[in-house]
Amino acid sequence: MTTYPELITSKLPGVGTSIFAIMSQLANEQKAINLSQGFPDFDCSEQLKDLVAHYIRTGHNQYAPMPGILPLREAIAEKTEFCYSAVYDPNKEITVTAGATQALFSAISAFVKEGDEVIVFEPAYDSYVPAILLNGGTPIYCQLKSPDFTIDWDEVQKVVNRNTRMIIINSPHNPTGSVLSDSDMKHLEKLTKDTNIIILSDEVYEHIIFDKKEHQSVCRYPKLMQRSLVISSFGKTFHTTGWKMGYALAPENLMAEFRKVHQFVVFAVNTPIQYAVADFLNVRTSYVDLPDFYQQKRDYFCNALKTSRFKIVPASGTYFQLLDYSRISEEKETDFAIRLTKEFKVASIPVSVFYHKLTENKVLRFCFAKGEDTMDKAANILCKI
């Protein structure tokens, strides 16, 4: 077959296979304990599975409306008001999406064009920058300050200019597990006052937050809410990452633009699962009890590693724990993560890959959304290194 390589000009020349796919494949090849990719190794609620089966059997198997079925949008509105005292119109301000990553891509595509700048905090979840680049935008990087991975707002102020179209925030933060405070949100509010800057707030881990901290959603701040798109994920909340079910919240003027893109990216998402989730959201304990559920896992994992040589600062949110290996090795993060997988059979993610330029803090990210047996096996190995 004749090929014509000159016809191909990559729009993402610097992008390769996702680190999550690479490390998961390596874990499979090495038969290692996979604490790299962020997914639970336990099942979701039996009640939720029964609801999905019910709606499949009762014929809810054709296209849903483009914004999502109304009962689910109404349930999301009710949940958002219950959690954050924020009111969104289910008809005009809520859209159900095929997971959070699709929602993030659609949001960036709707508002970012050539010449626009988007502020991204590093280390950053790896889907943000490719979406910015594909839409002709320019990512402007601000590094979170280790070891706590906090934002230096004076540095952010220096890079804001008339070309700044969007600021992407993520709390609780993947990959570091840090969370934004009320002070952070007030800084953001002051920074964006009297500007046309849009906030894209990635809040997929909104219910996985620890030590009695309160999630500071932009929904809590009326002036921020007016300029923000909020992205969330049922996959993270209900332990169903494979269902790819999320949603976006935004004021009507922003949501109208979001939907213009959404309808051509995916149009509509899984119908029976939408009906099931709409019913299951009535079980408020499914998300109200989530902080305690995952904090128990975080504490169990950290306690199991107390005798190890890793430095541990317990995560404030998400189901990821960073471990500092500087007392163990001087290797680069990627090299150490690969050796850990091959020699010791525990897979993790090097945090250095979440930066656009090589940044080494000697930390790896481990997922603790696992059963105790899995965590015990991993911890026993890690404590012997």
C-alpha positions as CSV (number, residue, x, y, z in Angstrom):
1,M,0.0,0.0,0.0
2,T,1.4,3.4,-1.0
3,T,1.6,6.0,1.8
4,Y,2.0,9.7,1.6
5,P,3.7,11.0,4.8
6,E,4.0,14.5,3.3
7,L,0.2,14.8,3.6
8,I,0.4,14.5,7.4
9,T,1.2,17.5,9.5
10,S,0.6,16.6,13.1
11,K,-1.5,19.1,15.1
12,L,0.0,17.6,18.3
13,P,3.6,16.8,17.4
14,G,4.8,16.7,20.9
15,V,2.1,14.4,22.2
16,G,2.6,10.7,22.5
17,T,0.7,7.9,24.3
18,S,-0.8,8.9,27.7
19,I,1.4,8.1,30.7
20,F,-1.6,6.3,32.2
21,A,-1.8,3.9,29.2
22,I,1.9,3.4,29.3
23,M,2.2,2.6,33.0
24,S,-1.0,0.4,33.0
25,Q,0.4,-1.6,30.0
26,L,3.7,-2.0,31.8
27,A,1.9,-3.1,35.0
28,N,0.0,-5.7,33.0
29,E,3.1,-7.0,31.2
30,Q,5.0,-7.2,34.5
31,K,2.0,-8.6,36.5
32,A,2.5,-5.7,38.9
33,I,0.1,-4.2,41.4
34,N,-1.4,-1.3,39.4
35,L,-1.6,1.8,41.6
36,S,-0.9,4.0,38.5
37,Q,-4.2,4.7,36.7
38,G,-6.9,6.2,38.8
39,F,-9.7,3.6,39.0
40,P,-11.2,1.6,41.9
41,D,-10.6,-2.1,42.0
42,F,-13.9,-2.6,43.9
43,D,-17.4,-2.5,42.4
44,C,-20.1,0.1,42.4
45,S,-23.4,0.0,44.2
46,E,-25.6,-3.1,43.5
47,Q,-28.6,-0.7,43.6
48,L,-27.1,1.4,40.9
49,K,-26.3,-1.6,38.7
50,D,-29.9,-2.8,39.2
51,L,-31.2,0.5,38.2
52,V,-29.2,0.4,34.9
53,A,-30.4,-3.1,34.2
54,H,-34.0,-1.9,34.9
55,Y,-33.8,0.9,32.4
56,I,-32.2,-1.3,29.8
57,R,-34.9,-3.9,30.1
58,T,-37.7,-1.3,30.1
59,G,-36.6,0.0,26.7
60,H,-34.7,3.2,27.5
61,N,-32.1,2.4,24.8
62,Q,-32.3,5.1,22.2
63,Y,-30.8,8.6,21.9
64,A,-31.2,10.8,24.9
65,P,-31.8,14.5,24.4
66,M,-28.7,16.4,23.5
67,P,-28.3,18.2,26.9
68,G,-29.2,15.0,28.8
69,I,-32.5,13.6,30.1
70,L,-34.4,16.2,32.1
71,P,-34.8,14.0,35.3
72,L,-31.0,13.8,35.5
73,R,-30.5,17.5,34.9
74,E,-33.1,18.2,37.6
75,A,-31.4,15.8,40.0
76,I,-28.0,17.5,39.3
77,A,-29.6,20.9,40.0
78,E,-31.0,19.7,43.3
79,K,-27.7,18.1,44.3
80,T,-25.7,21.3,43.4
81,E,-28.1,23.5,45.5
82,F,-28.0,21.1,48.4
83,C,-24.1,21.0,48.4
84,Y,-23.3,24.6,47.5
85,S,-26.5,26.7,47.8
86,A,-26.1,27.5,44.1
87,V,-29.1,27.5,41.7
88,Y,-28.7,26.3,38.1
89,D,-31.6,26.1,35.6
90,P,-31.8,22.4,34.5
91,N,-33.1,23.4,31.1
92,K,-30.5,26.0,30.2
93,E,-27.5,25.7,32.5
94,I,-26.8,21.9,32.9
95,T,-25.5,19.5,30.3
96,V,-24.8,15.8,30.8
97,T,-21.5,14.7,29.1
98,A,-19.6,11.5,28.1
99,G,-17.3,11.8,31.1
100,A,-15.4,14.9,32.4
101,T,-12.6,14.8,29.8
102,Q,-15.2,15.2,27.0
103,A,-16.7,18.1,29.0
104,L,-13.3,19.7,29.4
105,F,-12.5,19.4,25.7
106,S,-15.9,20.8,24.7
107,A,-15.5,23.7,27.1
108,I,-12.1,24.7,25.8
109,S,-13.2,24.2,22.2
110,A,-16.2,26.5,22.7
111,F,-14.2,29.5,24.0
112,V,-10.5,29.2,23.0
113,K,-9.4,30.4,19.6
114,E,-6.1,31.3,17.9
115,G,-4.3,34.0,19.8
116,D,-6.0,33.3,23.1
117,E,-3.9,32.4,26.2
118,V,-5.0,29.9,28.8
119,I,-3.4,29.8,32.3
120,V,-2.7,26.2,33.4
121,F,-1.3,25.3,36.8
122,E,1.4,22.6,36.8
123,P,1.6,19.8,37.5
124,A,-1.6,19.6,35.4
125,Y,-4.0,16.8,34.3
126,D,-2.8,15.8,30.9
127,S,-6.0,16.6,28.8
128,Y,-5.9,20.4,29.3
129,V,-3.0,21.4,27.1
130,P,-3.7,19.2,24.1
131,A,-7.2,20.7,23.9
132,I,-5.8,24.2,24.1
133,L,-3.3,23.6,21.4
134,L,-5.9,21.9,19.1
135,N,-7.9,25.0,19.3
136,G,-5.1,27.4,18.5
137,G,-4.6,28.7,22.0
138,T,-1.4,29.2,23.9
139,P,-1.0,27.5,27.3
140,I,0.6,29.8,29.9
141,Y,2.1,27.8,32.7
142,C,2.2,28.6,36.4
143,Q,3.9,26.1,38.7
144,L,2.3,25.1,42.0
145,K,4.7,25.6,44.9
146,S,6.0,22.3,46.4
147,P,5.9,20.6,48.8
148,D,2.3,21.7,49.4
149,F,1.5,22.5,45.7
150,T,-0.2,25.8,46.4
151,I,-0.8,28.7,44.0
152,D,1.4,31.9,44.1
153,W,-1.2,34.4,43.1
154,D,1.4,37.2,42.6
155,E,2.9,35.0,39.9
156,V,-0.5,34.5,38.3
157,Q,-1.1,38.2,38.3
158,K,2.1,38.8,36.3
159,V,1.0,36.6,33.4
160,V,-2.6,37.9,33.1
161,N,-3.0,40.2,30.2
162,R,-5.6,41.2,27.5
163,N,-5.0,37.9,25.7
164,T,-5.9,35.8,28.7
165,R,-9.1,34.0,27.7
166,M,-9.4,31.3,30.4
167,I,-7.9,30.1,33.7
168,I,-8.2,26.4,34.4
169,I,-8.4,25.3,38.0
170,N,-8.6,21.8,39.5
171,S,-9.6,21.1,43.1
172,P,-9.2,18.6,44.6
173,H,-6.1,18.5,42.5
174,N,-5.0,15.6,40.3
175,P,-2.1,14.6,40.6
176,T,-1.0,16.2,43.9
177,G,-4.1,15.8,46.1
178,S,-4.0,19.5,47.2
179,V,-7.1,21.6,47.6
180,L,-7.9,25.2,47.0
181,S,-9.0,27.3,50.0
182,D,-11.5,30.1,50.5
183,S,-8.5,32.5,50.3
184,D,-7.5,31.1,46.9
185,M,-11.0,31.6,45.5
186,K,-11.1,35.2,46.7
187,H,-7.8,35.8,45.0
188,L,-9.2,34.4,41.8
189,E,-12.3,36.5,42.2
190,K,-10.2,39.7,42.6
191,L,-7.9,38.7,39.7
192,T,-10.7,38.2,37.2
193,K,-12.8,41.2,38.3
194,D,-13.7,43.5,35.4
195,T,-12.2,41.1,32.9
196,N,-13.6,38.8,30.2
197,I,-11.7,35.8,31.6
198,I,-13.6,32.5,31.8
199,I,-12.9,30.1,34.6
200,L,-12.9,26.4,33.7
201,S,-13.2,24.6,37.1
202,D,-12.4,20.9,37.0
203,E,-14.1,19.6,40.2
204,V,-14.3,15.8,39.4
205,Y,-13.1,14.9,42.9
206,E,-15.5,17.3,44.6
207,H,-16.7,14.7,47.1
208,I,-13.3,13.1,47.8
209,I,-11.9,15.6,50.3
210,F,-10.5,14.9,53.7
211,D,-9.9,16.1,57.3
212,K,-13.2,18.0,57.4
213,K,-12.2,20.4,54.7
214,E,-15.0,21.9,52.7
215,H,-14.8,21.8,48.9
216,Q,-14.5,25.3,47.6
217,S,-16.5,25.0,44.4
218,V,-16.7,28.1,42.2
219,C,-20.5,27.6,42.7
220,R,-20.1,29.0,46.2
221,Y,-18.9,32.3,44.9
222,P,-21.6,34.2,42.9
223,K,-19.1,36.5,41.1
224,L,-17.0,33.5,40.0
225,M,-20.0,31.4,39.2
226,Q,-21.1,34.0,36.6
227,R,-17.9,33.5,34.5
228,S,-17.3,29.8,35.2
229,L,-17.9,26.4,33.7
230,V,-17.9,23.6,36.4
231,I,-17.0,20.1,35.3
232,S,-17.8,17.1,37.4
233,S,-17.8,13.3,37.1
234,F,-20.2,10.5,38.2
235,G,-17.4,8.1,37.4
236,K,-15.4,9.3,40.3
237,T,-18.3,9.8,42.7
238,F,-20.0,6.4,42.1
239,H,-16.9,4.2,41.3
240,T,-18.0,3.8,37.7
241,T,-15.1,5.3,35.7
242,G,-15.8,2.9,32.7
243,W,-19.3,4.4,32.3
244,K,-17.9,7.8,31.2
245,M,-20.6,9.9,32.6
246,G,-20.1,13.5,33.7
247,Y,-21.7,16.9,33.5
248,A,-21.1,20.6,33.1
249,L,-22.6,23.6,34.9
250,A,-22.5,27.1,33.5
251,P,-24.7,30.3,33.3
252,E,-27.0,30.3,30.3
253,N,-24.8,32.5,28.0
254,L,-21.8,30.2,28.5
255,M,-23.8,27.0,28.4
256,A,-25.3,28.0,25.1
257,E,-21.8,28.1,23.5
258,F,-20.7,24.9,25.3
259,R,-23.7,23.0,23.8
260,K,-22.9,24.2,20.3
261,V,-19.7,22.2,20.6
262,H,-21.0,19.4,22.7
263,Q,-23.7,18.4,20.1
264,F,-21.0,17.8,17.5
265,V,-18.5,16.1,19.7
266,V,-20.8,13.5,21.2
267,F,-24.4,14.8,20.8
268,A,-25.9,12.7,23.6
269,V,-24.7,10.1,26.1
270,N,-25.7,6.7,27.5
271,T,-29.5,6.8,28.0
272,P,-30.2,4.0,30.5
273,I,-27.3,5.1,32.7
274,Q,-28.7,8.6,32.8
275,Y,-32.0,7.4,34.1
276,A,-30.3,5.2,36.6
277,V,-28.0,8.0,37.9
278,A,-31.0,10.3,38.1
279,D,-32.7,7.9,40.5
280,F,-29.5,7.1,42.4
281,L,-28.8,10.7,43.2
282,N,-31.8,10.6,45.5
283,V,-29.6,8.4,47.7
284,R,-27.6,11.3,49.2
285,T,-25.4,9.1,51.3
286,S,-23.8,7.9,48.0
287,Y,-21.9,11.2,47.8
288,V,-22.3,12.7,51.4
289,D,-20.4,9.7,52.9
290,L,-17.7,9.6,50.2
291,P,-15.2,11.8,52.1
292,D,-15.1,9.4,55.1
293,F,-15.1,6.4,52.8
294,Y,-11.9,7.5,51.0
295,Q,-10.3,9.1,54.0
296,Q,-10.3,5.7,55.6
297,K,-8.5,4.3,52.6
298,R,-6.0,7.2,52.5
299,D,-5.3,6.7,56.2
300,Y,-5.0,2.9,55.8
301,F,-2.5,3.3,52.9
302,C,-0.4,5.9,54.7
303,N,-0.4,3.9,58.0
304,A,0.7,0.8,56.1
305,L,3.7,2.8,54.8
306,K,4.9,4.2,58.1
307,T,7.9,2.0,58.3
308,S,8.9,2.7,54.7
309,R,11.6,5.1,53.6
310,F,9.2,7.2,51.6
311,K,8.2,10.6,52.9
312,I,4.5,10.9,53.2
313,V,2.3,14.1,53.4
314,P,-1.3,12.8,53.5
315,A,-3.4,14.0,50.5
316,S,-6.1,16.5,51.2
317,G,-8.3,15.2,48.5
318,T,-8.7,12.9,45.4
319,Y,-7.8,9.2,45.7
320,F,-4.1,9.7,45.0
321,Q,-1.2,9.8,47.4
322,L,2.2,11.3,46.6
323,L,5.2,9.5,48.0
324,D,8.6,11.3,48.1
325,Y,11.4,8.8,47.4
326,S,14.3,11.2,47.8
327,R,15.7,9.1,50.7
328,I,15.7,6.0,48.5
329,S,17.1,7.0,45.1
330,E,18.5,9.9,43.1
331,E,16.9,8.5,39.9
332,K,14.6,10.6,37.7
333,E,11.0,10.1,38.5
334,T,10.2,8.2,35.2
335,D,13.2,5.9,35.6
336,F,12.4,5.1,39.2
337,A,8.7,4.5,38.4
338,I,9.6,2.1,35.6
339,R,12.2,0.3,37.9
340,L,9.6,0.1,40.7
341,T,7.2,-1.6,38.3
342,K,9.7,-4.0,36.7
343,E,11.8,-5.0,39.8
344,F,9.3,-4.5,42.7
345,K,6.0,-5.1,40.8
346,V,4.2,-1.9,42.0
347,A,3.1,0.6,39.3
348,S,2.8,4.3,40.0
349,I,2.8,7.5,38.0
350,P,5.8,9.9,37.9
351,V,4.5,13.4,38.7
352,S,7.2,15.0,36.4
353,V,5.1,14.0,33.4
354,F,2.5,16.5,34.4
355,Y,4.8,19.4,33.6
356,H,5.6,20.8,30.1
357,K,9.2,21.0,31.0
358,L,11.1,18.4,33.0
359,T,10.5,19.2,36.7
360,E,11.9,16.7,39.2
361,N,10.5,16.7,42.8
362,K,11.3,13.0,43.4
363,V,7.6,12.1,43.9
364,L,5.4,9.4,42.5
365,R,1.6,9.3,42.5
366,F,-0.1,6.2,43.9
367,C,-3.9,5.4,43.6
368,F,-5.4,4.2,46.9
369,A,-8.9,3.6,45.5
370,K,-8.3,-0.1,46.2
371,G,-9.3,-2.8,48.5
372,E,-7.3,-3.4,51.7
373,D,-5.7,-6.6,50.3
374,T,-4.3,-4.7,47.3
375,M,-3.0,-1.9,49.5
376,D,-1.5,-4.4,51.9
377,K,0.4,-6.2,49.1
378,A,1.7,-2.9,47.7
379,A,2.7,-1.5,51.1
380,N,4.5,-4.7,52.1
381,I,6.7,-4.3,49.0
382,L,7.2,-0.6,49.3
383,C,8.3,-0.9,52.9
384,K,11.1,-3.3,51.9
385,I,12.7,-0.9,49.4
